[in-house]
Structures are given as C-alpha cells and as structure tokens.
Amino acid sequence: MCGIVGYVGKERCVEVLMQGLGHLEYRGYDSAGLALHEGSAIESIREVGRLENLGRAVAAQNGHISHMRTGIGHTRWATHGRPSQENAHPQVGGDGSVAVVHNGIIENFAELKEELVGRGVRFSSETDTEVMAHLLAEKVEAGEPLREALTAVLGRLEGSFAVAAVSAREPGVVVAARHQSPLVVGLGEGENFLASAVQALLGETREFLVVENGEVVEVTEASVRIFTQDGEPVEREPFEVDWDAEAVELGIYEDFMMKEIHEQPEALRATLSGRLDADGRVDLSEMDLDLAGVDRIVVVACGTALHAGLLGKGLIERLARVPVEVAVASEYRYSDPIGDENTLVVAISQSGETTDTLAAVGTAKAFGGKVLAVTNTRGSLITREADAVLLTQAGPEICVASTKAFAAQVAVLDLLALDLARVKGTAEEDELHSLGRDLRRAPEKVAATLALLEGKIGDAAGLFEDARCSLFLGRGPAFPAALEGALKLKEISYIPSEGYAAGEMKHGPIALVDEQCPVIAILGEGVLREKTLSNVEETAARGANVIAIAREDDAAAARVGRVALSVPDAPEILRPLVWTVPLQLLAHDVATDRGLDVDKPRNLAKSVTVE
Ligand code: G6P
C-alpha cells in the first residue's frame, strides 16, 4: 500500500517520477505528491485524489519544475489521517529542510509525536509519516548528513516501512531505507532510481538492486551505496528483470483488468514452461525441497490467492493423500497453529509482500515448518523468507483485482499436487502423466473459453441492472471458483456478493433470493452437476434470475438459466481455470456498465502492506 519513487540524475526528474507513480497507482490512489530539489530549497506539490490531479498541478507550473534533477514521489492509500492535502505525502520536517515519502505504518508514532511536541515541534498533518520527517529534520538541521540521520531515526521506528527522503542541504542525493515494506533500486547511466516495485521503472531500466530490511541506501546520479544499520558498506549484486515495458501498458485494451484476463493463456504457458514435458512429467527440481517427509500442508494466503489455495487443496488431497489446511493468513498469524518439521507451509502471494501472509510464514517457521512461497514477484519479501520458491510467470499484474495471477497460482498448485503424488507414490505414474498432459492444455483451453465468450457476456451483465446482491454457487472444485467469482464481482462492482457451497445455500443464503438477487451457478460435471442443478432449481423456483456456467452442450443450463454462459469441454484438472473466465468477464462488464473504474476499485489496494 502506498507507492514510493525516487530519482537522481538528469533534467527529467518530474517525468520519471510521474511515470513511476503512474505504474504504482495500483498501490493506492487517495492522494499523490512530489518533492523536488534544486538549488537550496525543496519544492513540494501534493494533490488529493488520483494521480491525474497531481498531473494537472504539475502542468500548471508551466515547466517551472521540469528541469529539476532530484526528487521523490508518492501515491497514497490512507492509513493515518483521511485523504487530504495536509495528509498527502511528501511530508516535510522542520523548517522545510527535509521531505519524506513513506509506505507502511509507524506503530509507535503516537509516542514519538508526543516527544516531538514536547520539544516544541508543530505538526501539520495527522499522518504517522510526519514524525519521521521531523525526527530527520532535527538531525539534519543539527548538521548530520542525511544518510546518517536516517540511520539514526530508523533505530527509533517500530512497524513496517519503506521510506525515501531528500534534504535541502544535500542537492543530488536521495536516501532510502526499508523494514518489511518493499524497496528496489533501479540502475541507470548518469541517473539512478528508487521504487516500491520494479514495474514502476521498467521503462527506464531492467537492472535492479534489492534493499534488505534495516539497510540504508544513498543514491546519487553516479552512485548507489548501501549500508548496514551500523554504517558498514554492503556489496550487492544487481538482478535483471525480464518483464517487457509493454507489459505495464494498456495496448489495445481499455483497462488492465480486460488485458490481464486475456493474458491468462500466456501466463499459464509461461508458468508451465520448463516444468512439464510433452509426456506430462513434472519437474519442480528448482524448488530443492524434500517432499518425501511432508505429512501435512498448510496453505496461507489472502484474497484471491486464498481461493487458489482452496483449489490446490482439492487436487493435493485427492492425488497425494496429504491433508491440506487452507488458512486465512491474518487469522493464522495469531492462531496457535499445529505443525512440525514435516509440515509444508505453502504461502501464496502475487505481490510477495502482503503483510499478513508474511507474518503467517513467520508463525509457521516458529514450529519448524518448511515454507514454499508461490509468488509472481522475483526478489519480493516472501522469496527471502521462504525455504523454496515457485515463481508464477504471469508477468506484472496491474489491476487491483487479480485474474491472471490467480490462473498461474492454480497451475503451480496443480504441478505441486502432481509432483507430491509422484514422490509419495499415491497415484499411478500413468495417471499422473495423463493429468500432466491435460495440464499442458491449460493455455489452449483458456484461450478457447475466451473466444467462446467473446461478445456473450452482455445478457448476463444486464441481469445486474437492478441487482441488490448476488449469490455464486458451486460444489466440489466449483465451490472455490464460486468464491472467487463473488469476490471479483463485489470488489469491482460494489454489489454484495456471496460465494457459497451450493448444497449449503439452503441453510441461510436462500433467504436472499428474489428477482434482484441474480444467482450464478457453476454446474460442474458428474454427480456434483446433478446435485448443483437441484440446488439451482430451488433458487429459480423462488424467482432468481439464474446465470448458468456450463459446458456448451449442457441442455440443462439453458433450461435452468435465464442466461447460459458456455465454456468448452475441458479435462477435469482444467475446469476451475475455465469456469473462472466467465466469472471474471461478468464482474468486469457489470462494473463497467455501472461506470466504475475496474482497475482501481474504491478503498482497495493491490499490495496490502498493513495488517
Ligand atoms: C489484495 C488484492 C487482491 C489480492 C490480495 C492478496 O486484497 O486486492 O487482489 O488477492 O491482496 O495479495 P497477494 O499479493 O498476497 O496475492
């Protein structure tokens, strides 16, 4: 939550910072601001609301600031203090000698504020960040170099943060540090960059340095120097990112959500590539984990990643006969969990920086569990906490609501289930290879689903015109898919939506059903299809407008549903991926029909770096 950027170098600081913030806006969009430094003073510009408001304020400066060469920027997801100009970052300390941008939370800010007020410091915002600005300013105004001042201030802070600062006394220098919030340095020629995430800088560089917890980095146009908290210099190897700059551009699409839904075949292809051969043999040797002793699995995750975990549980238990618990990370972290060194903890996180998921990993480590991270973000915090990592190769996901990362997470868990079953000897090799060959068809089947649904969502979306709420139903593997469909719809359309096990629906949610509560039913296959159909008939009998998700040739779908959304026939292992596509498209169209911004739903942020 919140995105920070920094730049030192050429006379293009404003351009670089604004572009970087544009690619970080998914992290929060309550306000945005810049602090620029040239000569002896720092100039700040801050605006409430979306980045475009800041863009207008910058344009109104008529080029006055465009030549500046040093600066920091911020896009905010409000934690302490409502979205307002005063609470926007950068926060300025002392007599304007220091400006600070911050992502995270300073948990002990109240006592630090009291201490500062006691020394006569006047506060102009309600933010926790302002204490940092004043603490820094006190030291800088007493003559300490900015880097040393930041090192000293870090020792006083509790919580999670990534912070960047400039000082009026040190032109051409940006310093930054982090603790439990992400920060990367981008390396350029005669210019250097800082950002919360690599996607902010893909238009500028592919070469990055990670900053570790507790380190302080000092960036100038010619150098990047990293120091420990004791002031010792640190040698750090750069890493290359192979994502394309176009991956973070809209291209032919009107929004990132639609673009990313359509990128699912490619995300699946890239994620499976090198891990599944033509005969269906899985190779996950990259994770270098001994799975033979694993007798229990705990999946920890939040949001969409949790739903991927629920799908993984089904397949792992069926094939590998290892019990799987799927835990909401924010609950798990404060539980008294059961586990030992034979417990494999699978932490799923697109961003790799979700605070609750990271804390749940910490909880699991306390009982000796081995941690496998499934993440889309190379070098993210979770990759450094985990014993092993399986990267999803979905490419950068910009839309706050996750789509292609979900597909890639499901594919990785499918691979894990097949591999675990092989190691455990719980399924015949032939069966595993056959499932593996089925899994190889994931890109093709998801592409076929997209093609089949092209231009077909309108009637289903139309049923939501007067909707008060909606109910997503499924059984077996269709149940997690229903949960994901409900989450997608509620998070971007703001229509209250529940995902429910179809058989359980009669124990409560059926009371919601009327003409203004569309029911979206994933019919599924086999015996569960028959059972689901009966449940859906029960809702139709009570006036529900049913949208049935079913195979093209499923005659019952047309009978029970006001609208049928057809999906192609697909092997069992691929069905959840195929069912999810119409649910994503439906959520998208319902929200856009309401004139909503699907990429930036209200109150949400893509990376949740607070508890
Ligand atoms: C937020 C996002 C969701 C995401 C969840 C977990 O709520 O809006 O799209 O599923 O965080 O994020 P992670 O990065 O850990 O997968």
Boltz pocket constraint, residues with backbone or C-beta under 6 A from the ligand:
constraints:
  - pocket:
      binder: B
      contacts: [[A, 302], [A, 303], [A, 304], [A, 305], [A, 348], [A, 349], [A, 350], [A, 351], [A, 352], [A, 353], [A, 354], [A, 357], [A, 399], [A, 400], [A, 401], [A, 402], [A, 604], [A, 605], [A, 606], [A, 607], [A, 608]]
      max_distance: 6.0
